[in-house]
Amino acid sequence: MRFCLHRYGNSQSGPIYMRSYCLRVWTFFVITSLCVSAAALAADYHVGPGQKLESPFEVPWHDLQSGDTVFIHWRDKPYRNKWVLVGYGTAEQPITVRGVPGPNGELPIIDGERATTPPGIDFWAEQRAVIKIGGSNLPDIESPTHIIVENLDIRAAHPDSMFLGSEGLQAYSDAASAIYVENGLNITIRNCILHDCANGFFSAYQSREVLVEGCDIHSNGIEGSYYQHNCYSATRGMTYQFNRIGRPREGSRGNGLKDRSAGLVVRYNWIEGGNRQLDLVEGDDSTDIINDPRYRQTYVYGNVLIEHEGGGNNQILHYGGDNGNEPDYRKGVLYFFNNTVISHLTGGTTIARLSTNAETAVMTGNIFYTTAPGSHLAVLDESGLVRMTGNWIKKGWKSSHEDGFEGRVIASGNIEGESPGFVDFAHDNFRPSLDSPCVDAGAPMIVDRTHEITLDWEFAAPRGARQRKIFRAIDLGAFEVDTKPTSVP
């Protein structure tokens, strides 16, 4: 049906205007009809016991369209399939793979050990993942959009495991991951368990706007190796939130979270163990990352970071670069706000290694606590600039443990003491008690104009988040006190 509104007049432009207006209305109705048709044609595929499809092997992965959802229902034995996800979803109609939990909340297991690639798809780098996103020969799609993977327990993408792919039986590579985002725009990984792989989660430099939230990522790595991590990302627009990132595989030397992204946000996570909890270095795979205007601003806030005895490096975080090509180093500002940092090391602990004096960290509202005496706690390694305001820190701390220290620590308005007053330190309850010196002690957060930090949430065990309720002023650290006075003095 075509609708036109006619405009009459003596102007010679009248008829031209009338035809243009008709075209716009016609275009509007065509687009609306296409959107309605796309929504109507979106398909649901149910996999599992009592469902139409018995296993993911039967899903038409090569033909998923905008709005399609694959429901993988829990069963008491793992699904042993692996696949690539491609296709063009939209913000309103994403392509979704969703696990349906069991009676006790168990997530469906996708096991990479002896997994089989389904027919009808042909993609490269099969050995890199159980679930790969982006990069396929059949269908011929390199960069998918708006893909969601949620509620799955994904495991065993490790060189010790084998799979049956297009080239027969083969082992996973030493760079394999539970989920590998090779390419894609607006990719979301939500409420998944990623474990016992070489890398838990991996995103490559062609990926853009990737969100990992509410996941449990642990026990990944290769024994004796520093090159595999629980999380490893190189993305333009990377956000980690509400995740529990646990200890890596026993004997491995990787990090909790290693990142080479532009526009990195790490917020409201629980990260423990590893060589370092955070290793944030240069985007050495792509000039697109280095040239991204977000490259030199990094935001880390509302997290719990825990260093265990015997974990490897004594540094909690590293910011800058690690390949020796200093012009590519981040050389910007790390905004490090309202984190709770715990070290169980009996020796020295260093909060941050900044690779050069061109890297800066702004630290506000944090709790820095070590079970060792305060003299064992240093802020910096050898170089860099740290501005510390309004934190709680163990009394006796020093700027650096290094004799050749060339950096600077500018500190003011911090609270120093022996204990920050946690509710139950022995049982990892790092919320401040009512009489804690951290209550209502928060200082204003000074950030640039490109990113607003509001601290609306806090990590909630076992993984996830709850709203952060601020009464008078914000508390220091990652958590707000549970109960505050009902009246203001």
C-alpha positions as CSV (number, residue, x, y, z in Angstrom):
1,M,0.0,0.0,0.0
2,R,1.3,3.5,-0.9
3,F,0.3,6.7,0.9
4,C,1.2,10.2,-0.4
5,L,0.5,13.6,1.1
6,H,0.0,16.1,-1.7
7,R,1.2,19.6,-1.5
8,Y,-0.1,22.1,-4.0
9,G,1.2,25.6,-4.8
10,N,2.6,27.8,-7.5
11,S,6.2,26.9,-6.7
12,Q,8.0,24.9,-9.4
13,S,9.5,22.8,-6.6
14,G,6.0,21.7,-5.4
15,P,5.7,18.5,-7.5
16,I,9.3,17.5,-6.8
17,Y,8.7,17.9,-3.1
18,M,5.5,15.9,-3.4
19,R,7.2,13.0,-5.1
20,S,10.1,13.0,-2.6
21,Y,7.6,12.9,0.3
22,C,5.8,10.0,-1.2
23,L,9.1,8.2,-1.6
24,R,9.9,8.7,2.1
25,V,6.6,7.4,3.3
26,W,6.9,4.4,0.9
27,T,10.4,3.7,2.2
28,F,9.1,3.9,5.8
29,F,6.5,1.3,5.1
30,V,8.9,-0.9,3.3
31,I,11.4,-0.8,6.2
32,T,8.6,-1.3,8.8
33,S,7.3,-4.3,6.8
34,L,10.8,-5.8,6.6
35,C,11.3,-5.4,10.4
36,V,7.9,-7.0,11.1
37,S,8.7,-9.8,8.7
38,A,12.2,-10.4,10.2
39,A,10.6,-10.6,13.7
40,A,7.9,-13.0,12.4
41,L,10.5,-15.2,10.7
42,A,12.8,-15.5,13.7
43,A,13.2,-19.1,14.7
44,D,13.6,-20.9,18.0
45,Y,15.6,-24.2,18.0
46,H,15.3,-26.4,21.1
47,V,18.0,-28.9,21.8
48,G,18.1,-31.6,24.4
49,P,16.0,-34.4,26.1
50,G,12.4,-34.4,24.8
51,Q,13.2,-31.6,22.3
52,K,12.9,-31.6,18.5
53,L,16.7,-31.6,18.2
54,E,18.7,-34.1,20.2
55,S,22.1,-32.3,20.2
56,P,23.8,-29.1,18.9
57,F,25.1,-31.3,16.0
58,E,21.6,-30.9,14.4
59,V,21.3,-27.1,14.7
60,P,21.5,-25.3,11.3
61,W,24.4,-23.1,12.6
62,H,25.2,-22.1,9.0
63,D,21.8,-20.5,8.5
64,L,21.0,-18.5,11.7
65,Q,19.3,-15.2,11.1
66,S,18.5,-12.1,13.0
67,G,16.3,-12.9,16.0
68,D,17.0,-16.7,16.0
69,T,17.5,-18.3,19.4
70,V,19.1,-21.7,20.0
71,F,17.9,-23.1,23.4
72,I,20.3,-25.8,24.7
73,H,18.5,-27.7,27.5
74,W,20.4,-29.2,30.4
75,R,20.9,-32.9,30.5
76,D,22.9,-35.1,32.9
77,K,25.6,-35.8,30.4
78,P,27.7,-33.3,28.4
79,Y,27.1,-32.3,24.8
80,R,30.2,-33.1,22.8
81,N,29.9,-30.6,19.9
82,K,31.8,-27.5,18.8
83,W,30.8,-24.9,16.2
84,V,31.3,-21.4,14.8
85,L,28.7,-18.6,15.3
86,V,28.2,-16.2,12.5
87,G,25.3,-14.2,11.1
88,Y,23.9,-10.7,11.3
89,G,21.8,-10.0,14.3
90,T,20.6,-6.6,15.4
91,A,20.3,-4.8,18.8
92,E,16.6,-5.6,18.8
93,Q,16.9,-9.0,17.2
94,P,20.2,-10.6,18.2
95,I,21.3,-14.1,17.4
96,T,21.3,-15.9,20.7
97,V,22.6,-19.3,22.0
98,R,21.0,-19.8,25.4
99,G,21.5,-22.6,27.9
100,V,18.4,-23.7,29.8
101,P,19.5,-24.7,33.3
102,G,18.6,-28.0,35.0
103,P,16.4,-28.4,38.1
104,N,19.1,-27.2,40.5
105,G,20.4,-24.4,38.3
106,E,23.0,-26.6,36.5
107,L,24.2,-25.2,33.2
108,P,24.3,-27.4,30.1
109,I,27.8,-28.7,29.6
110,I,29.5,-28.2,26.2
111,D,32.6,-30.4,26.4
112,G,35.4,-30.0,23.9
113,E,36.9,-33.4,24.6
114,R,36.0,-35.7,21.7
115,A,33.7,-33.0,20.4
116,T,32.4,-33.1,16.8
117,T,32.0,-30.2,14.4
118,P,28.5,-30.4,12.8
119,P,28.0,-30.7,9.0
120,G,27.0,-27.7,6.9
121,I,29.7,-25.3,8.3
122,D,33.2,-24.8,7.3
123,F,35.5,-22.5,9.2
124,W,39.2,-22.0,9.8
125,A,41.0,-22.2,13.2
126,E,38.8,-25.1,14.4
127,Q,41.6,-25.9,16.8
128,R,41.2,-22.5,18.6
129,A,37.9,-23.0,20.4
130,V,34.9,-25.0,21.4
131,I,32.7,-22.1,20.3
132,K,34.2,-19.7,17.8
133,I,32.6,-16.4,16.9
134,G,33.3,-14.9,13.5
135,G,35.4,-16.2,10.5
136,S,33.7,-18.8,8.4
137,N,34.0,-20.1,4.8
138,L,30.5,-21.6,4.9
139,P,28.5,-19.5,5.5
140,D,30.8,-16.9,4.0
141,I,30.6,-14.5,6.9
142,E,33.8,-13.0,8.4
143,S,32.4,-10.4,10.9
144,P,29.0,-11.2,12.5
145,T,27.0,-8.7,14.5
146,H,25.0,-8.8,17.7
147,I,25.7,-12.4,18.9
148,I,24.8,-13.5,22.5
149,V,26.1,-16.7,24.2
150,E,24.7,-17.3,27.7
151,N,24.1,-19.9,30.4
152,L,26.6,-22.5,29.2
153,D,29.3,-24.5,30.9
154,I,32.1,-24.8,28.3
155,R,35.3,-26.8,28.9
156,A,38.3,-28.7,27.6
157,A,39.7,-26.6,24.7
158,H,43.2,-27.7,25.7
159,P,46.1,-29.3,23.9
160,D,45.5,-32.4,26.1
161,S,42.1,-32.8,24.4
162,M,41.1,-34.0,20.9
163,F,38.2,-33.2,18.6
164,L,36.8,-34.4,15.3
165,G,36.8,-31.6,12.7
166,S,37.0,-31.1,9.0
167,E,40.5,-32.5,8.9
168,G,39.8,-35.5,11.1
169,L,40.9,-36.2,14.6
170,Q,43.2,-33.5,15.9
171,A,44.3,-31.7,19.1
172,Y,43.4,-28.2,20.2
173,S,46.1,-25.7,19.9
174,D,48.0,-24.2,22.8
175,A,46.1,-20.9,22.2
176,A,42.6,-22.6,22.4
177,S,39.8,-21.1,24.4
178,A,36.3,-22.1,25.6
179,I,35.0,-19.1,23.6
180,Y,37.2,-17.4,20.9
181,V,35.9,-14.2,19.4
182,E,37.9,-13.9,16.3
183,N,35.8,-11.2,14.6
184,G,32.5,-9.5,15.3
185,L,30.7,-6.4,16.5
186,N,28.5,-6.2,19.6
187,I,29.3,-9.7,21.1
188,T,28.0,-10.6,24.6
189,I,29.1,-13.6,26.7
190,R,26.9,-13.8,29.7
191,N,26.6,-16.2,32.8
192,C,28.9,-18.8,31.4
193,I,31.4,-21.1,33.1
194,L,34.6,-21.2,31.1
195,H,37.2,-23.6,32.5
196,D,39.9,-26.3,32.0
197,C,41.0,-24.8,28.7
198,A,44.3,-23.2,27.5
199,N,42.5,-19.8,27.6
200,G,39.1,-19.4,29.2
201,F,38.0,-16.4,27.0
202,F,39.9,-14.9,24.1
203,S,39.0,-12.0,21.8
204,A,41.2,-11.1,18.8
205,Y,42.0,-7.6,17.4
206,Q,39.3,-7.6,14.8
207,S,36.5,-7.8,17.4
208,R,34.7,-4.7,18.5
209,E,32.4,-3.9,21.4
210,V,32.6,-7.1,23.4
211,L,31.0,-7.6,26.8
212,V,31.8,-10.4,29.2
213,E,29.5,-10.4,32.2
214,G,28.4,-12.6,35.1
215,C,30.8,-15.4,34.1
216,D,32.8,-17.9,36.2
217,I,36.2,-18.2,34.5
218,H,38.8,-20.4,36.2
219,S,41.3,-23.3,36.0
220,N,42.6,-22.3,32.6
221,G,46.2,-22.3,31.4
222,I,49.0,-24.6,30.5
223,E,51.4,-26.0,33.1
224,G,54.7,-24.0,33.2
225,S,53.6,-21.5,30.6
226,Y,53.1,-17.7,31.0
227,Y,51.2,-17.3,27.6
228,Q,47.7,-18.6,28.4
229,H,45.3,-16.8,30.7
230,N,41.8,-17.0,32.2
231,C,40.9,-14.1,30.0
232,Y,42.9,-12.6,27.1
233,S,41.5,-9.8,25.0
234,A,42.5,-7.4,22.2
235,T,39.3,-5.5,21.3
236,R,38.1,-2.1,20.4
237,G,35.6,-1.6,23.1
238,M,36.1,-4.3,25.8
239,T,34.1,-4.5,29.0
240,Y,34.3,-7.1,31.8
241,Q,31.7,-6.8,34.6
242,F,30.2,-9.0,37.3
243,N,32.6,-11.9,36.7
244,R,34.4,-14.2,39.1
245,I,37.8,-14.8,37.6
246,G,39.3,-17.5,39.8
247,R,42.7,-19.2,40.1
248,P,44.3,-20.5,36.9
249,R,45.1,-24.1,36.2
250,E,47.5,-25.6,38.7
251,G,51.1,-25.1,37.7
252,S,50.3,-22.6,35.0
253,R,51.9,-19.1,35.1
254,G,49.2,-17.0,33.3
255,N,47.3,-14.0,34.5
256,G,43.8,-13.6,35.7
257,L,43.0,-11.0,32.9
258,K,45.4,-10.0,30.2
259,D,44.3,-7.3,27.9
260,R,45.6,-5.4,24.8
261,S,42.4,-3.4,24.1
262,A,41.3,0.1,23.5
263,G,38.4,1.3,25.6
264,L,38.9,-1.2,28.3
265,V,36.5,-1.2,31.3
266,V,37.0,-3.7,34.2
267,R,34.3,-3.2,36.8
268,Y,32.6,-5.1,39.7
269,N,34.6,-8.3,39.2
270,W,36.2,-10.7,41.7
271,I,39.7,-11.6,40.3
272,E,42.1,-13.8,42.3
273,G,45.3,-15.7,41.7
274,G,47.4,-15.8,38.6
275,N,50.8,-14.3,37.9
276,R,49.1,-11.0,38.0
277,Q,45.5,-10.2,38.5
278,L,45.5,-7.6,35.7
279,D,48.1,-7.3,32.9
280,L,47.1,-4.4,30.7
281,V,49.6,-3.9,28.0
282,E,49.9,-2.6,24.4
283,G,47.7,-3.5,21.5
284,D,50.6,-5.1,19.5
285,D,48.4,-6.9,17.0
286,S,46.8,-3.9,15.3
287,T,47.3,-0.2,14.7
288,D,43.5,0.1,14.7
289,I,43.6,-0.6,18.5
290,I,46.5,1.8,19.1
291,N,44.9,4.6,17.0
292,D,41.5,4.2,18.7
293,P,40.8,7.4,20.7
294,R,40.0,5.3,23.7
295,Y,43.4,3.5,23.8
296,R,45.0,5.7,26.4
297,Q,42.2,5.7,29.0
298,T,41.6,2.6,31.0
299,Y,39.0,2.2,33.7
300,V,39.2,-0.3,36.6
301,Y,36.8,0.2,39.4
302,G,34.7,-1.7,42.0
303,N,36.7,-4.9,41.8
304,V,38.1,-7.3,44.4
305,L,41.7,-8.2,43.5
306,I,43.4,-11.0,45.5
307,E,47.0,-12.1,45.4
308,H,47.7,-15.5,46.9
309,E,51.0,-16.8,48.3
310,G,52.9,-18.7,45.6
311,G,50.9,-17.2,42.7
312,G,54.0,-15.9,40.8
313,N,54.6,-12.2,40.4
314,N,54.3,-10.0,43.4
315,Q,52.6,-7.2,41.4
316,I,48.8,-6.9,41.4
317,L,48.6,-5.1,38.1
318,H,50.7,-4.1,35.2
319,Y,49.9,-1.2,32.9
320,G,51.8,-0.1,29.8
321,G,53.5,-2.7,27.5
322,D,55.6,-5.8,27.4
323,N,57.0,-6.3,23.9
324,G,59.8,-3.7,24.1
325,N,58.4,-1.3,21.5
326,E,57.8,1.6,23.8
327,P,56.0,3.9,21.2
328,D,53.1,1.5,21.2
329,Y,52.8,1.3,25.0
330,R,49.6,2.7,26.5
331,K,51.2,5.8,27.8
332,G,47.9,7.1,29.1
333,V,45.9,7.1,32.3
334,L,44.7,4.2,34.3
335,Y,41.7,5.2,36.4
336,F,41.8,2.9,39.4
337,F,38.8,3.6,41.7
338,N,37.1,1.9,44.7
339,N,38.8,-1.5,44.3
340,T,39.5,-3.7,47.3
341,V,43.1,-5.1,46.9
342,I,44.1,-8.0,49.2
343,S,47.6,-9.6,49.3
344,H,48.4,-12.8,51.2
345,L,52.1,-12.6,50.3
346,T,54.5,-13.0,53.2
347,G,57.1,-11.2,51.2
348,G,56.9,-7.9,49.4
349,T,53.8,-6.8,47.5
350,T,53.7,-4.2,44.7
351,I,50.4,-2.7,43.7
352,A,51.3,-1.6,40.2
353,R,54.0,-1.9,37.6
354,L,53.8,1.1,35.2
355,S,56.1,0.3,32.3
356,T,57.5,3.8,31.7
357,N,57.3,7.2,33.2
358,A,54.8,8.1,30.5
359,E,52.1,5.9,32.2
360,T,50.0,7.4,35.0
361,A,47.6,5.8,37.5
362,V,45.0,7.8,39.4
363,M,44.0,5.8,42.5
364,T,41.1,7.0,44.5
365,G,38.7,5.3,47.0
366,N,40.6,2.0,47.2
367,I,41.5,-0.3,50.0
368,F,45.1,-1.7,49.9
369,Y,45.5,-4.4,52.5
370,T,48.3,-6.9,53.0
371,T,48.5,-9.6,55.7
372,A,52.2,-8.8,55.9
373,P,53.5,-5.7,57.7
374,G,52.9,-2.4,55.9
375,S,56.6,-2.1,55.1
376,H,56.2,-5.0,52.7
377,L,53.7,-3.0,50.6
378,A,54.9,-0.8,47.8
379,V,52.9,1.3,45.4
380,L,55.1,1.2,42.3
381,D,57.8,-1.0,40.8
382,E,60.5,1.1,39.0
383,S,58.7,3.8,37.0
384,G,55.5,5.7,36.3
385,L,53.4,8.3,38.1
386,V,50.7,7.4,40.7
387,R,48.4,10.0,42.2
388,M,46.8,8.6,45.4
389,T,44.0,10.4,47.1
390,G,41.4,9.2,49.6
391,N,42.4,5.5,49.9
392,W,42.9,3.3,52.9
393,I,46.4,1.8,52.9
394,K,48.4,-0.4,55.3
395,K,50.5,1.8,57.6
396,G,54.2,1.7,56.8
397,W,53.8,1.4,53.0
398,K,56.5,2.7,50.7
399,S,56.7,4.1,47.2
400,S,58.8,1.3,45.9
401,H,60.9,-1.7,46.9
402,E,63.4,-1.0,44.1
403,D,66.7,0.7,44.6
404,G,66.7,2.2,41.2
405,F,63.2,3.7,41.5
406,E,62.6,6.4,38.9
407,G,58.9,7.0,39.3
408,R,56.8,9.2,41.5
409,V,54.0,8.6,44.0
410,I,52.0,11.7,44.9
411,A,49.9,10.9,47.9
412,S,47.4,13.0,49.9
413,G,44.4,12.5,52.1
414,N,44.8,8.8,52.5
415,I,43.9,6.8,55.6
416,E,46.7,4.7,57.1
417,G,46.1,1.9,59.6
418,E,46.6,-1.7,60.5
419,S,43.1,-3.0,59.6
420,P,40.4,-1.6,57.3
421,G,37.7,-3.2,59.4
422,F,36.3,-6.0,57.2
423,V,33.2,-7.9,58.3
424,D,34.9,-11.3,58.2
425,F,38.4,-11.3,56.5
426,A,38.9,-15.0,57.3
427,H,35.9,-16.0,55.2
428,D,36.5,-13.4,52.4
429,N,33.8,-11.0,53.4
430,F,35.6,-7.8,52.6
431,R,32.6,-5.6,53.2
432,P,33.4,-2.8,55.7
433,S,31.9,-3.2,59.2
434,L,29.9,-0.4,60.8
435,D,32.9,0.9,62.7
436,S,35.3,0.6,59.8
437,P,37.3,3.8,59.0
438,C,36.4,3.2,55.4
439,V,32.7,4.0,55.9
440,D,31.6,7.3,54.3
441,A,35.3,8.1,53.6
442,G,35.1,8.2,49.9
443,A,36.7,11.1,48.0
444,P,35.5,12.8,44.8
445,M,36.5,10.8,41.7
446,I,38.4,12.9,39.2
447,V,38.0,11.5,35.7
448,D,38.1,12.7,32.2
449,R,34.9,13.8,30.4
450,T,34.7,10.7,28.1
451,H,33.6,8.2,30.8
452,E,31.3,8.7,33.8
453,I,32.0,6.5,36.9
454,T,28.9,6.3,39.1
455,L,29.6,3.1,41.1
456,D,26.0,1.9,40.9
457,W,26.8,-1.8,41.4
458,E,29.0,-4.1,43.5
459,F,30.1,-7.7,42.9
460,A,27.7,-10.4,44.3
461,A,28.8,-14.0,44.9
462,P,29.0,-16.5,43.4
463,R,29.0,-14.3,40.3
464,G,26.8,-11.4,39.3
465,A,26.1,-8.0,40.9
466,R,23.8,-6.2,43.2
467,Q,23.0,-2.5,43.4
468,R,25.3,-0.4,45.6
469,K,23.3,1.6,48.1
470,I,25.1,4.8,49.2
471,F,23.6,6.5,52.2
472,R,25.6,9.7,52.9
473,A,29.0,9.3,51.2
474,I,30.5,6.4,49.4
475,D,32.6,3.9,51.3
476,L,36.1,3.0,50.4
477,G,36.7,-0.2,48.5
478,A,34.5,-2.4,46.3
479,F,31.6,-2.8,48.8
480,E,29.2,-0.5,50.7
481,V,28.5,-1.2,54.4
482,D,25.3,-3.3,54.8
483,T,23.5,-1.1,57.3
484,K,24.0,2.6,58.0
485,P,22.4,5.0,60.5
486,T,18.8,5.9,59.8
487,S,19.4,9.6,60.7
488,V,22.0,12.1,59.7
489,P,23.8,13.8,62.6
